[in-house]
């Protein structure tokens, strides 16, 4: 957006799974909801496995469309030393793994409440894997 303000804003809502916080705690990091700038913390939703353009229906009124992976930045390292390496690393096969959540855009706004159910609506086939945005 800063380089080209005519581009659409694909980073309106940041979602992270609570399971990431548990994983990070096991590695010695103390991270809680909102610490990494996310707007919504989920549970039991494999966010990183979702396809691009997946719709998340949250509660009774909110609909978000998944746009891509959050690309972790140096601010995470400033929050806690070593944290960037815990959420951004290379897998055994050399693939870059990003675990700092996903980004989405608002299709239908409304109120999101703690405990709201999330319905996952897959996009039409073929599914596109999430890329960093």
KEKE-3310 file (N, C-alpha, C; in steps of 0.2 Angstrom, whole numbers, plus 5000, padded with zeros to 4 digits):
npx = (5004:5010:5019:5012:4997:4986:4984:4974:4969:4974:4976:4967:4962:4969:4973:4977:4981:4976:4983:4996:5001:5002:5012:5023:5025:5030:5042:5048:5044:5034:5019:5004:4986:4984:4997:5005:4999:4987:4970:4960:4959:4960:4953:4956:4956:4964:4972:4983:4982:4972:4964:4967:4955:4946:4931:4927:4915:4910:4902:4886:4885:4897:4908:4923:4936:4949:4965:4979:4995:5002:5016:5030:5039:5053:5048:5042:5053:5059:5049:5051:5066:5072:5060:5056:5063:5056:5044:5046:5055:5065:5060:5064:5064:5068:5059:5051:5044:5030:5023:5015:5002:4987:4980:4965:4951:4937:4921:4908:4904:4903:4900:4912:4913:4920:4921:4913:4907:4916:4913:4919:4920:4924:4933:4929:4935:4950:4959:4969:4985:4990:4999:5013:5008)
npy = (4994:5006:5009:5008:5016:5013:4999:4986:4984:4971:4967:4968:4962:4953:4936:4924:4908:4901:4890:4892:4901:4892:4883:4891:4894:4882:4883:4892:4905:4919:4923:4931:4933:4946:4951:4950:4958:4954:4954:4945:4930:4913:4896:4879:4879:4877:4888:4891:4881:4885:4889:4902:4915:4908:4909:4915:4913:4922:4921:4928:4937:4942:4941:4936:4936:4926:4931:4929:4924:4931:4940:4939:4951:4961:4968:4958:4952:4962:4962:4950:4943:4931:4927:4929:4920:4908:4909:4911:4901:4889:4874:4856:4852:4864:4873:4889:4893:4901:4906:4916:4919:4923:4934:4944:4950:4961:4955:4956:4966:4968:4963:4954:4941:4934:4917:4915:4905:4898:4897:4888:4892:4885:4890:4890:4876:4876:4875:4889:4890:4898:4913:4924:4941)
npz = (5000:5004:4994:4983:4982:4975:4975:4981:4999:5006:5019:5030:5042:5055:5059:5071:5077:5093:5097:5092:5102:5112:5107:5106:5119:5124:5118:5126:5126:5130:5125:5122:5117:5106:5108:5096:5087:5082:5077:5079:5088:5086:5089:5087:5073:5058:5053:5044:5034:5027:5011:4999:4997:5005:5015:5030:5042:5055:5071:5070:5060:5054:5040:5034:5021:5017:5013:5013:5019:5035:5034:5044:5053:5058:5070:5078:5083:5090:5100:5108:5110:5098:5095:5081:5074:5078:5073:5059:5049:5041:5034:5035:5022:5015:5013:5016:5031:5038:5052:5058:5057:5048:5035:5031:5022:5025:5022:5026:5039:5057:5074:5083:5095:5110:5109:5098:5085:5071:5055:5041:5024:5010:4995:4977:4968:4957:4973:4979:4987:5002:5001:5006:5011)
capx = (5000:5014:5023:5007:4991:4980:4983:4969:4971:4972:4978:4962:4961:4975:4970:4982:4978:4979:4988:5003:5004:5004:5018:5028:5026:5034:5049:5050:5041:5027:5015:4997:4982:4985:5004:5008:4995:4981:4963:4956:4963:4955:4955:4954:4955:4970:4972:4988:4980:4966:4965:4966:4948:4941:4927:4926:4909:4911:4896:4880:4885:4904:4911:4930:4939:4956:4969:4986:4999:5005:5024:5032:5044:5057:5044:5041:5060:5059:5044:5055:5072:5072:5053:5055:5065:5051:5038:5049:5061:5066:5058:5069:5065:5071:5053:5051:5038:5028:5018:5013:4995:4984:4977:4959:4947:4930:4916:4902:4906:4899:4903:4915:4913:4923:4917:4909:4909:4919:4911:4924:4917:4930:4932:4929:4942:4956:4961:4976:4989:4991:5006:5014:5006)
capy = (5000:5012:5009:5009:5016:5010:4992:4984:4983:4964:4966:4972:4958:4948:4931:4920:4903:4901:4884:4895:4903:4886:4880:4896:4893:4876:4885:4897:4912:4921:4927:4931:4936:4953:4953:4950:4963:4951:4956:4939:4924:4907:4890:4873:4881:4877:4894:4890:4876:4887:4891:4909:4916:4905:4914:4913:4916:4922:4923:4929:4942:4944:4937:4938:4932:4925:4934:4927:4924:4937:4940:4941:4956:4963:4970:4952:4950:4967:4960:4945:4940:4924:4925:4929:4913:4903:4909:4911:4897:4884:4867:4851:4852:4870:4878:4894:4892:4907:4904:4922:4920:4925:4940:4943:4957:4961:4955:4958:4968:4966:4962:4947:4940:4928:4911:4914:4899:4900:4892:4889:4891:4884:4893:4885:4872:4873:4880:4892:4890:4905:4916:4930:4947)
capz = (5000:5004:4988:4977:4986:4971:4976:4986:5005:5008:5026:5035:5048:5056:5063:5074:5081:5100:5097:5091:5108:5116:5104:5108:5126:5124:5116:5131:5124:5133:5120:5123:5112:5104:5108:5090:5083:5078:5078:5081:5090:5085:5092:5083:5066:5055:5048:5039:5029:5023:5004:4997:4996:5010:5018:5037:5045:5062:5074:5067:5055:5051:5035:5031:5016:5018:5007:5013:5026:5037:5033:5050:5052:5064:5076:5082:5086:5095:5106:5112:5106:5096:5093:5074:5072:5080:5068:5052:5048:5035:5036:5033:5014:5013:5012:5021:5035:5041:5057:5062:5056:5041:5034:5028:5021:5028:5017:5030:5045:5063:5080:5084:5102:5112:5109:5092:5081:5065:5049:5035:5017:5005:4988:4972:4965:4962:4978:4979:4993:5004:5000:5010:5008)
cpx = (5004:5017:5018:5000:4985:4979:4977:4972:4969:4974:4973:4962:4966:4972:4976:4978:4980:4984:4995:5006:5006:5011:5024:5030:5031:5041:5052:5048:5035:5024:5008:4993:4983:4992:5007:5003:4989:4975:4959:4960:4958:4958:4952:4952:4962:4971:4977:4987:4974:4968:4964:4958:4943:4937:4926:4920:4910:4905:4890:4880:4892:4906:4918:4932:4946:4960:4976:4989:5002:5013:5027:5038:5048:5054:5043:5048:5061:5055:5048:5060:5071:5065:5053:5058:5061:5045:5040:5055:5060:5064:5064:5070:5067:5065:5053:5044:5036:5022:5015:5005:4993:4981:4970:4956:4940:4925:4909:4905:4901:4903:4906:4915:4917:4919:4913:4912:4911:4917:4916:4920:4923:4928:4931:4935:4944:4958:4968:4979:4990:4999:5007:5011:5008)
cpy = (5006:5014:5011:5010:5014:5003:4991:4983:4976:4962:4969:4969:4953:4943:4926:4914:4903:4895:4887:4897:4897:4883:4885:4895:4887:4877:4890:4904:4913:4926:4926:4934:4944:4955:4954:4954:4960:4954:4951:4933:4918:4901:4884:4874:4881:4882:4893:4886:4879:4889:4899:4910:4912:4910:4911:4917:4916:4925:4923:4933:4943:4938:4940:4933:4932:4927:4931:4926:4930:4936:4943:4946:4957:4965:4964:4951:4956:4966:4955:4942:4933:4922:4925:4922:4907:4903:4910:4907:4892:4877:4862:4851:4859:4875:4883:4894:4898:4905:4910:4924:4921:4932:4939:4950:4956:4961:4958:4960:4967:4966:4954:4946:4934:4922:4910:4908:4902:4895:4893:4887:4890:4887:4888:4882:4876:4878:4882:4892:4897:4907:4922:4936:4953)
cpz = (5000:4998:4982:4981:4982:4972:4982:4993:5007:5015:5031:5042:5049:5061:5065:5078:5088:5101:5096:5098:5112:5113:5106:5115:5127:5122:5121:5130:5128:5129:5122:5118:5112:5104:5101:5085:5080:5081:5081:5082:5089:5089:5088:5076:5063:5050:5043:5033:5025:5016:5004:4995:5000:5013:5026:5040:5052:5066:5069:5061:5051:5046:5033:5026:5017:5012:5007:5019:5028:5037:5040:5049:5059:5070:5081:5086:5092:5101:5110:5107:5105:5093:5085:5071:5073:5076:5061:5052:5042:5037:5033:5025:5011:5012:5018:5025:5039:5046:5061:5060:5049:5041:5030:5027:5024:5022:5020:5037:5051:5069:5081:5092:5104:5112:5103:5088:5074:5060:5043:5029:5012:4998:4983:4970:4959:4967:4977:4986:4995:5003:5004:5007:5013)
residu = (UNK:UNK:UNK:UNK:UNK:UNK:UNK:UNK:UNK:UNK:UNK:UNK:UNK:UNK:UNK:UNK:UNK:UNK:UNK:UNK:UNK:UNK:UNK:UNK:UNK:UNK:UNK:UNK:UNK:UNK:UNK:UNK:UNK:UNK:UNK:UNK:UNK:UNK:UNK:UNK:UNK:UNK:UNK:UNK:UNK:UNK:UNK:UNK:UNK:UNK:UNK:UNK:UNK:UNK:UNK:UNK:UNK:UNK:UNK:UNK:UNK:UNK:UNK:UNK:UNK:UNK:UNK:UNK:UNK:UNK:UNK:UNK:UNK:UNK:UNK:UNK:UNK:UNK:UNK:UNK:UNK:UNK:UNK:UNK:UNK:UNK:UNK:UNK:UNK:UNK:UNK:UNK:UNK:UNK:UNK:UNK:UNK:UNK:UNK:UNK:UNK:UNK:UNK:UNK:UNK:UNK:UNK:UNK:UNK:UNK:UNK:UNK:UNK:UNK:UNK:UNK:UNK:UNK:UNK:UNK:UNK:UNK:UNK:UNK:UNK:UNK:UNK:UNK:UNK:UNK:UNK:UNK:UNK)
# end
